[in-house]
Amino acid sequence: MTVQTMSSSQGSPARGSHSSLVPFDINHPTHVVLVNPDTAFWGLVHKNKMNEMLAGGELMEIFLAKANIFADEMDMLRFHLKPSAVYFNPTERCNLNCTYCYIPAKMRRGGNQMDKATVFDALEKLHSYFRSHMPAERMPQVIFHGAEPMLAREAIFAAIDAYGDRFRFGIQTNATLLDEDAIAFLTSHSVGIGLSLDGPTADVADRTRQRWNGNGVFRHVVHAIDRLDGYPRFNVICTITRENLHHLTELVEFFHAHRVPACMLNVTRCTLPGARTVCGEDEDVSKAYLAALERTHQLYRETGRKLVVANFANILIAILAPTARRLMCDISPCGGGRSFFALAPSGDLFPCSEFIGLPAFKGGNLFTQSVEEALTSEPFRLVSGRKVEDIAGCNSCSIRHFCGAPCPAEAYEMNGRMAQKGAFCRFYEEQVRYAMRLIADGRHEDFLWEGWDADTTSLCAIGSV
């Protein structure tokens, strides 16, 4: 039997009892998981001891002794966070016309864009909001996002220069406008840099990521990746579609060969109709994704150098230490409007950038209202109130707190209401099974950042029998 549940925060006073453990088959030859769906407590047990463990004994005693602490931590994570980050969209415009983009084409062709004075005004207001509730030693995070934020380069570079002592900055860019001077500026200011690339060759990558005239951008992205070699604060995002599905293993080989420290292999968010035309089938995506993960492990064993797939690492951490997870899509309610929010170029506030093309989810405006008013607005409450307990199928799922039924924007646009699953349910389930198999086989650390658990406190960890 192996039980390992960790925590990154202190437990609050006990709230009640959560007494059931249920089996979850992970397709492992010798082990099965027993999990408490409410608290995310779990134990790996040998299959021939499962009934014995369910009847009582050591595992149940351990669980009952800690159940209230785990329940309180899950409650804090899900319902009592305050935002510490903002996805700052300085422009609606983009020089690309990617097939699956969640921002409507009309906005990307000629939408709003902030000037320098407006960017500075927004940062002043954001600084006041974050400082009103965040500890002095913690810096809030601003991720310049888009559309394509580098179209507002002059304004955002001036902001990074002026506000570097008040925010941690990041930028998500398509890389086409990252010249030598821009890379030098961003790296010298320790800005986190996210790039996008969907394939290991131009033929694959350019199928879904193109300029308005149809030309691809593969070589621009590869040039930026090579220029960033050795810079620890960059990553590359791949969006998984039917066009690149069968090239994911080659793609992680490509990333590894180009010394990319971390990547994300994201399923297509099916918020807008265009994305639904290129998304892969659930089972096909699962197989290709897990094969790519296995290849990253082989490469690590062969070379001693990791390529961390960040969104999968987050699932592993959600299992090992739920409150230490770095991304907040795979929890219910998601992080939108709770741990972060999005700012549009007009000053409008949305729970997440995924909602920027959906006017009904505007919660307020930074320049005319307080952030607090937006956070308590009806559109924000609709998102922050979406929880797995209200979603058919999720409410009876034993791993609901390792998945979270993402994404609310996708679920709403696909189904017309929040209390529905989004896409790729099977994919998320298979991720968790694979993660649990890695833990059972003692391979999970090979998929995680070094020092990922530096700030965690072990509340429960016993060995195998």
C-alpha positions as CSV (number, residue, x, y, z in Angstrom):
1,M,0.0,0.0,0.0
2,T,1.3,3.5,-0.8
3,V,-0.4,6.6,0.4
4,Q,1.0,10.0,-0.5
5,T,-0.9,13.2,-0.1
6,M,0.9,16.5,0.5
7,S,-0.1,20.1,1.2
8,S,1.3,23.5,0.5
9,S,-0.7,25.3,3.2
10,Q,-1.8,24.9,6.8
11,G,-5.1,23.2,7.5
12,S,-8.0,25.3,8.9
13,P,-10.3,24.2,11.7
14,A,-12.1,20.9,11.0
15,R,-15.4,21.2,9.2
16,G,-16.9,17.7,9.2
17,S,-16.4,14.1,8.2
18,H,-15.7,12.6,4.8
19,S,-15.6,8.8,5.4
20,S,-15.8,7.0,2.0
21,L,-13.0,5.6,-0.2
22,V,-13.9,4.3,-3.6
23,P,-11.9,2.3,-6.1
24,F,-10.5,3.9,-9.3
25,D,-9.1,1.5,-11.8
26,I,-5.8,2.8,-13.3
27,N,-5.2,-0.1,-15.7
28,H,-2.2,-1.2,-13.7
29,P,-1.2,-4.8,-13.5
30,T,-1.0,-5.0,-9.7
31,H,-2.4,-1.8,-8.2
32,V,-5.6,0.1,-7.9
33,V,-6.3,3.5,-6.4
34,L,-8.7,4.1,-3.5
35,V,-9.8,7.7,-3.5
36,N,-12.1,10.0,-1.5
37,P,-13.9,12.1,-4.2
38,D,-14.6,15.0,-1.8
39,T,-11.1,15.6,-0.4
40,A,-8.8,14.2,-3.2
41,F,-7.2,11.9,-0.6
42,W,-6.0,8.7,-2.3
43,G,-4.1,5.5,-1.7
44,L,-2.4,3.0,-4.0
45,V,-3.1,-0.5,-2.9
46,H,-2.4,-3.9,-4.2
47,K,-5.4,-5.3,-6.0
48,N,-5.6,-8.4,-3.8
49,K,-5.8,-6.2,-0.7
50,M,-8.4,-3.8,-2.0
51,N,-11.4,-5.3,-0.2
52,E,-9.5,-5.6,3.0
53,M,-8.5,-1.9,2.8
54,L,-12.1,-0.8,2.0
55,A,-13.4,-2.8,5.1
56,G,-11.2,-0.7,7.4
57,G,-7.7,-1.0,8.9
58,E,-4.6,1.2,8.4
59,L,-5.6,3.1,5.3
60,M,-9.0,4.0,6.6
61,E,-7.6,5.1,9.9
62,I,-5.0,7.3,8.2
63,F,-7.7,8.9,6.1
64,L,-10.1,9.5,8.9
65,A,-7.4,11.1,11.0
66,K,-6.6,13.6,8.3
67,A,-9.9,13.9,6.4
68,N,-11.0,17.2,7.9
69,I,-7.6,18.9,7.1
70,F,-7.8,17.7,3.5
71,A,-11.4,18.8,3.3
72,D,-10.5,22.3,4.6
73,E,-7.6,22.7,2.2
74,M,-9.7,21.6,-0.8
75,D,-12.4,24.1,0.3
76,M,-9.8,26.9,0.6
77,L,-8.4,26.1,-2.8
78,R,-11.8,26.0,-4.5
79,F,-13.7,28.8,-2.8
80,H,-11.6,31.2,-0.9
81,L,-8.8,32.4,-3.2
82,K,-8.3,35.9,-4.3
83,P,-6.7,36.8,-7.6
84,S,-3.0,37.2,-7.7
85,A,-2.5,37.4,-11.5
86,V,-4.1,39.1,-14.5
87,Y,-4.0,38.2,-18.2
88,F,-3.4,41.6,-19.6
89,N,-4.6,41.9,-23.3
90,P,-3.2,45.2,-24.5
91,T,-4.6,44.6,-28.0
92,E,-7.4,42.7,-29.7
93,R,-5.4,42.6,-33.0
94,C,-3.3,39.8,-34.3
95,N,-1.1,39.3,-37.4
96,L,-2.1,35.7,-37.5
97,N,-5.4,33.9,-38.3
98,C,-5.1,30.6,-36.4
99,T,-7.9,28.2,-37.1
100,Y,-8.8,27.5,-33.5
101,C,-8.4,31.0,-32.0
102,Y,-11.0,31.9,-29.4
103,I,-11.0,35.6,-30.3
104,P,-13.4,36.4,-33.2
105,A,-11.7,37.3,-36.5
106,K,-13.3,40.8,-36.7
107,M,-11.6,41.7,-33.4
108,R,-8.2,40.3,-34.5
109,R,-8.3,42.2,-37.8
110,G,-8.9,45.7,-36.4
111,G,-9.9,45.7,-32.8
112,N,-9.0,48.0,-29.9
113,Q,-5.4,48.5,-28.8
114,M,-4.0,50.4,-25.8
115,D,-1.4,53.1,-26.0
116,K,1.3,53.6,-23.5
117,A,-0.6,56.0,-21.2
118,T,-3.6,53.5,-21.0
119,V,-1.3,50.6,-20.2
120,F,0.3,52.6,-17.4
121,D,-3.1,53.7,-16.1
122,A,-4.3,50.1,-16.0
123,L,-1.1,48.9,-14.2
124,E,-1.6,51.6,-11.5
125,K,-5.1,50.5,-10.9
126,L,-4.1,46.8,-10.9
127,H,-1.3,47.5,-8.5
128,S,-3.7,49.2,-6.0
129,Y,-6.1,46.2,-6.2
130,F,-3.4,43.5,-5.7
131,R,-1.7,45.4,-2.9
132,S,-5.0,45.6,-1.1
133,H,-5.0,41.9,-0.3
134,M,-1.7,40.3,-1.2
135,P,1.2,39.9,1.3
136,A,3.9,42.5,0.8
137,E,6.5,39.8,0.0
138,R,4.4,38.4,-2.9
139,M,4.4,40.1,-6.3
140,P,1.3,39.9,-8.4
141,Q,1.8,38.5,-11.9
142,V,0.9,40.2,-15.2
143,I,0.9,38.1,-18.3
144,F,0.7,40.1,-21.5
145,H,-1.6,38.0,-23.6
146,G,-3.6,38.3,-26.8
147,A,-4.4,38.3,-29.7
148,E,-0.7,39.3,-30.2
149,P,0.7,41.5,-27.5
150,M,3.9,42.3,-29.4
151,L,1.7,44.6,-31.7
152,A,1.7,46.9,-28.7
153,R,5.4,46.4,-28.1
154,E,6.4,50.0,-27.3
155,A,3.7,50.3,-24.6
156,I,4.3,47.0,-22.9
157,F,8.1,47.3,-23.0
158,A,7.9,50.7,-21.3
159,A,5.5,49.2,-18.7
160,I,8.0,46.3,-18.0
161,D,10.7,48.9,-17.5
162,A,8.6,51.1,-15.2
163,Y,6.8,48.5,-13.2
164,G,9.4,45.7,-12.8
165,D,9.6,46.3,-9.1
166,R,5.8,45.9,-8.6
167,F,4.9,43.0,-10.9
168,R,6.3,39.7,-12.2
169,F,5.8,39.9,-16.0
170,G,5.2,37.3,-18.6
171,I,4.3,37.4,-22.3
172,Q,2.6,34.9,-24.6
173,T,3.5,35.6,-28.2
174,N,3.3,34.0,-31.6
175,A,7.1,34.9,-31.9
176,T,6.8,36.5,-35.4
177,L,7.7,39.9,-34.0
178,L,10.4,38.8,-31.6
179,D,13.5,40.3,-33.2
180,E,17.0,40.3,-31.6
181,D,16.3,43.6,-29.6
182,A,13.0,42.3,-28.3
183,I,14.5,39.0,-27.1
184,A,17.4,40.9,-25.4
185,F,15.0,43.2,-23.7
186,L,12.7,40.5,-22.4
187,T,15.5,38.2,-21.2
188,S,17.4,41.0,-19.5
189,H,14.2,41.9,-17.5
190,S,13.6,38.2,-16.6
191,V,10.2,38.2,-18.4
192,G,8.6,34.8,-18.7
193,I,8.2,34.1,-22.5
194,G,5.6,31.7,-23.9
195,L,5.8,30.8,-27.6
196,S,3.4,28.8,-29.8
197,L,4.3,26.0,-32.2
198,D,2.0,23.2,-33.4
199,G,4.4,20.8,-35.3
200,P,8.0,19.6,-35.8
201,T,8.0,20.7,-39.4
202,A,6.6,23.6,-41.4
203,D,4.2,21.3,-43.2
204,V,2.5,20.4,-40.0
205,A,2.9,23.5,-37.9
206,D,1.6,25.9,-40.6
207,R,-1.6,24.0,-41.2
208,T,-3.4,25.8,-38.3
209,R,-1.1,28.7,-37.5
210,Q,-1.0,31.1,-40.5
211,R,-0.9,34.8,-41.4
212,W,-4.0,36.4,-42.9
213,N,-2.5,35.8,-46.4
214,G,-2.1,32.0,-45.6
215,N,1.6,32.0,-45.1
216,G,3.0,30.0,-42.2
217,V,5.3,31.1,-39.5
218,F,7.2,28.0,-38.5
219,R,10.7,29.4,-39.2
220,H,10.1,32.5,-37.2
221,V,9.1,30.5,-34.1
222,V,12.1,28.1,-34.5
223,H,14.4,31.1,-34.8
224,A,13.1,32.5,-31.5
225,I,13.4,29.1,-29.8
226,D,17.0,28.8,-30.8
227,R,17.7,32.4,-29.7
228,L,16.2,31.6,-26.3
229,D,18.4,28.5,-25.8
230,G,19.7,28.6,-22.2
231,Y,17.0,31.0,-20.9
232,P,15.2,29.2,-18.1
233,R,12.0,31.3,-18.3
234,F,10.5,30.3,-21.6
235,N,8.2,27.6,-22.8
236,V,6.4,26.5,-26.0
237,I,2.7,25.8,-26.3
238,C,1.3,23.3,-28.8
239,T,-2.4,23.1,-29.4
240,I,-3.4,19.5,-30.3
241,T,-5.6,19.3,-33.4
242,R,-6.4,16.7,-36.0
243,E,-3.6,18.3,-38.1
244,N,-0.8,17.5,-35.7
245,L,-2.2,14.7,-33.6
246,H,0.0,12.0,-35.2
247,H,3.1,14.1,-34.9
248,L,3.1,14.8,-31.1
249,T,5.9,12.3,-30.4
250,E,8.1,13.9,-33.1
251,L,7.2,17.3,-31.7
252,V,8.5,16.6,-28.2
253,E,11.6,15.2,-29.8
254,F,12.0,18.4,-31.7
255,F,11.5,20.5,-28.5
256,H,14.0,18.4,-26.7
257,A,16.6,18.7,-29.5
258,H,16.1,22.5,-29.4
259,R,16.6,22.5,-25.6
260,V,13.1,23.8,-24.7
261,P,12.9,23.5,-20.9
262,A,9.1,23.2,-20.7
263,C,6.2,22.9,-23.1
264,M,2.4,22.5,-22.9
265,L,0.5,20.1,-25.1
266,N,-3.0,21.6,-24.8
267,V,-6.2,20.1,-26.2
268,T,-8.1,22.4,-28.5
269,R,-10.5,24.7,-26.5
270,C,-13.8,24.3,-28.4
271,T,-15.2,27.6,-27.4
272,L,-15.8,29.0,-30.9
273,P,-17.1,27.0,-33.9
274,G,-13.8,27.2,-35.8
275,A,-12.0,25.3,-33.1
276,R,-14.5,22.5,-33.3
277,T,-13.7,21.9,-36.9
278,V,-10.1,20.9,-36.1
279,C,-10.3,19.2,-32.7
280,G,-9.3,15.6,-32.5
281,E,-11.4,12.7,-31.3
282,D,-11.1,12.1,-27.5
283,E,-9.6,8.6,-27.7
284,D,-7.1,9.5,-30.5
285,V,-6.0,12.6,-28.5
286,S,-5.5,10.5,-25.4
287,K,-3.3,7.9,-27.2
288,A,-1.2,10.4,-29.0
289,Y,-0.7,12.5,-25.8
290,L,0.3,9.6,-23.6
291,A,2.7,8.4,-26.3
292,A,4.4,11.8,-26.4
293,L,4.7,11.8,-22.6
294,E,6.4,8.4,-22.7
295,R,8.8,9.7,-25.3
296,T,9.8,12.7,-23.0
297,H,10.6,10.1,-20.3
298,Q,12.8,8.1,-22.7
299,L,14.6,11.2,-23.8
300,Y,15.2,12.1,-20.1
301,R,16.6,8.7,-19.4
302,E,18.8,8.8,-22.5
303,T,20.2,12.3,-22.0
304,G,19.6,13.3,-18.3
305,R,17.8,16.4,-19.5
306,K,14.1,16.9,-18.9
307,L,11.4,18.4,-21.1
308,V,8.6,19.1,-18.7
309,V,5.1,18.9,-20.2
310,A,3.7,21.6,-17.8
311,N,0.0,20.8,-18.1
312,F,0.6,17.1,-17.4
313,A,3.0,18.0,-14.5
314,N,0.2,20.1,-13.1
315,I,-2.1,17.0,-13.1
316,L,0.6,15.1,-11.2
317,I,1.0,17.8,-8.7
318,A,-2.8,18.0,-8.3
319,I,-2.6,14.4,-7.2
320,L,0.5,14.6,-5.0
321,A,-0.2,18.0,-3.5
322,P,-3.5,19.6,-4.5
323,T,-2.9,23.1,-3.2
324,A,0.6,23.3,-4.9
325,R,-0.7,23.1,-8.4
326,R,0.5,25.9,-10.7
327,L,-2.3,26.0,-13.3
328,M,-5.9,26.4,-12.3
329,C,-7.8,25.0,-15.3
330,D,-8.0,21.5,-13.8
331,I,-9.9,22.3,-10.7
332,S,-13.6,23.2,-10.1
333,P,-14.4,26.0,-10.0
334,C,-11.5,26.9,-12.3
335,G,-9.2,29.8,-11.6
336,G,-11.1,32.3,-13.8
337,G,-12.3,35.1,-11.6
338,R,-10.8,33.5,-8.5
339,S,-7.1,33.2,-8.9
340,F,-6.8,35.4,-12.0
341,F,-8.9,37.5,-14.4
342,A,-8.5,39.0,-17.8
343,L,-8.2,42.6,-18.9
344,A,-9.3,43.5,-22.5
345,P,-7.9,46.6,-24.3
346,S,-11.1,48.5,-23.7
347,G,-10.6,48.1,-19.9
348,D,-13.3,45.5,-19.8
349,L,-12.8,42.7,-17.3
350,F,-13.5,39.0,-17.9
351,P,-13.0,35.9,-15.8
352,C,-10.5,34.6,-18.3
353,S,-9.1,35.5,-21.7
354,E,-11.2,32.6,-23.1
355,F,-14.3,34.8,-22.5
356,I,-13.0,38.0,-24.2
357,G,-14.9,37.2,-27.4
358,L,-18.1,36.6,-25.4
359,P,-19.5,40.0,-24.4
360,A,-22.1,38.5,-22.0
361,F,-19.2,37.6,-19.7
362,K,-18.0,41.2,-19.2
363,G,-18.0,41.8,-15.5
364,G,-17.1,45.4,-15.4
365,N,-14.5,47.9,-16.6
366,L,-11.2,48.7,-14.9
367,F,-11.4,52.4,-15.7
368,T,-14.9,53.0,-14.5
369,Q,-15.4,50.4,-11.7
370,S,-13.3,48.6,-9.1
371,V,-11.9,45.1,-9.6
372,E,-13.9,44.0,-6.6
373,E,-17.2,44.9,-8.3
374,A,-16.2,42.9,-11.4
375,L,-15.3,39.9,-9.2
376,T,-18.8,39.9,-7.6
377,S,-20.7,40.6,-10.9
378,E,-23.2,38.1,-12.3
379,P,-20.9,37.0,-15.2
380,F,-18.0,36.3,-12.8
381,R,-20.3,34.5,-10.3
382,L,-21.6,32.3,-13.1
383,V,-18.0,31.1,-13.8
384,S,-16.7,31.0,-10.2
385,G,-19.9,29.2,-9.2
386,R,-19.5,26.3,-11.8
387,K,-18.6,23.3,-9.8
388,V,-18.4,19.6,-10.5
389,E,-21.0,18.7,-7.9
390,D,-23.6,20.3,-10.2
391,I,-22.5,18.6,-13.5
392,A,-24.0,15.3,-14.4
393,G,-21.4,12.6,-14.7
394,C,-18.8,14.7,-12.9
395,N,-20.8,14.7,-9.6
396,S,-20.4,10.9,-9.4
397,C,-16.8,10.8,-10.7
398,S,-14.2,9.7,-8.1
399,I,-11.4,11.9,-9.7
400,R,-13.4,15.1,-10.1
401,H,-10.9,17.2,-8.2
402,F,-8.0,16.0,-10.4
403,C,-9.8,17.2,-13.5
404,G,-12.4,19.9,-12.7
405,A,-14.4,19.5,-15.9
406,P,-12.7,22.3,-17.8
407,C,-13.4,24.7,-19.5
408,P,-16.4,26.9,-18.5
409,A,-16.2,29.0,-21.6
410,E,-16.1,25.9,-23.8
411,A,-18.8,24.1,-21.8
412,Y,-21.1,27.2,-22.0
413,E,-20.6,27.8,-25.7
414,M,-21.0,24.1,-26.6
415,N,-24.0,23.4,-24.5
416,G,-25.6,26.7,-23.7
417,R,-25.2,26.4,-19.9
418,M,-22.4,26.0,-17.4
419,A,-23.6,22.8,-15.6
420,Q,-22.3,20.7,-18.5
421,K,-19.1,19.0,-19.3
422,G,-16.8,20.5,-21.8
423,A,-14.9,18.5,-24.4
424,F,-12.4,15.7,-23.9
425,C,-13.7,14.0,-20.7
426,R,-12.0,10.7,-21.6
427,F,-8.7,12.5,-22.3
428,Y,-8.6,14.0,-18.8
429,E,-9.6,10.7,-17.2
430,E,-6.8,8.9,-19.0
431,Q,-4.3,11.6,-17.9
432,V,-5.1,10.8,-14.3
433,R,-4.8,7.0,-14.9
434,Y,-1.4,7.5,-16.5
435,A,-0.3,9.8,-13.7
436,M,-1.3,7.2,-11.1
437,R,0.5,4.4,-12.9
438,L,3.7,6.6,-12.9
439,I,3.3,7.0,-9.2
440,A,2.7,3.3,-8.7
441,D,5.9,2.5,-10.7
442,G,8.0,5.2,-9.0
443,R,8.5,7.2,-12.2
444,H,6.5,10.4,-11.5
445,E,9.5,12.6,-10.4
446,D,10.9,12.2,-13.9
447,F,8.0,14.3,-15.2
448,L,8.2,17.1,-12.7
449,W,10.2,20.3,-12.3
450,E,13.2,20.0,-10.0
451,G,12.3,21.4,-6.6
452,W,8.5,21.4,-7.3
453,D,7.8,20.4,-3.7
454,A,10.1,22.9,-2.0
455,D,7.3,24.8,-0.4
456,T,5.1,21.9,0.5
457,T,4.5,20.2,3.8
458,S,4.0,16.5,3.9
459,L,0.8,15.7,5.8
460,C,0.6,12.0,5.0
461,A,3.2,9.7,3.4
462,I,3.7,6.0,4.1
463,G,5.5,3.3,2.2
464,S,4.5,0.2,0.4
465,V,3.6,-3.3,1.7
